[in-house]
Amino acid sequence: MRDISGLLPFLIPLVIVQYTLAIVALVHVIRHPNYKVGNKVLWILIVLCFGIIGPVLYFVIGKGEDE
């Protein structure tokens, strides 16, 4: 079994970025009713299920115009 402690300096910031993006995207999905593609439930599932890719997809493809 390999020692994971050598990867921790890379993994810890990656995990922090992943959770931060997910929380920011979820708050935005819940607060804003406008989406370019899909609906609220779809974007919540995408943000929660696809790690870093889900929130990035939301901000690039799904985020609608703010009112």
C-alpha positions in Angstrom: 0.0 0.0 0.0 1.4 3.4 -1.0 1.8 6.2 1.4 -0.7 9.0 0.7 1.0 11.6 2.8 3.1 12.6 -0.2 0.0 13.6 -2.1 -1.6 15.6 0.7 -0.2 19.0 -0.4 -1.9 18.5 -3.7 -5.1 16.8 -2.5 -6.1 19.2 0.3 -6.3 22.4 -1.8 -8.1 20.4 -4.5 -10.7 19.2 -2.0 -11.1 22.7 -0.6 -11.7 24.1 -4.2 -14.2 21.3 -4.9 -16.3 22.0 -1.9 -16.1 25.7 -2.2 -17.2 25.6 -5.9 -20.1 23.2 -5.0 -21.3 25.4 -2.1 -21.2 28.6 -4.2 -22.9 26.9 -7.1 -25.6 25.3 -4.9 -26.4 28.7 -3.3 -26.6 30.3 -6.7 -28.9 27.5 -8.1 -31.2 27.8 -5.1 -31.4 31.6 -5.1 -31.8 32.3 -8.8 -34.8 31.2 -10.8 -33.3 31.8 -14.3 -31.3 29.1 -16.1 -30.1 28.9 -19.8 -30.6 25.2 -19.9 -32.6 22.9 -17.5 -34.2 23.5 -14.2 -33.3 23.8 -10.5 -33.5 20.1 -9.7 -31.3 19.2 -12.7 -28.6 21.7 -11.8 -28.6 20.7 -8.1 -28.1 17.0 -9.2 -25.3 18.0 -11.6 -23.5 20.2 -9.1 -23.7 17.5 -6.4 -22.9 14.4 -8.5 -20.0 15.6 -10.8 -17.4 17.0 -8.4 -15.5 19.9 -9.8 -17.0 19.5 -13.3 -20.6 20.0 -12.1 -20.2 23.5 -10.7 -18.0 24.6 -13.6 -20.7 23.3 -16.0 -23.3 25.3 -14.1 -21.5 28.6 -14.3 -20.5 28.1 -17.9 -23.7 26.5 -19.4 -26.5 26.8 -16.9 -26.3 30.1 -15.2 -29.0 32.5 -16.5 -29.1 36.2 -16.4 -29.4 37.8 -13.0 -32.4 40.0 -12.4 
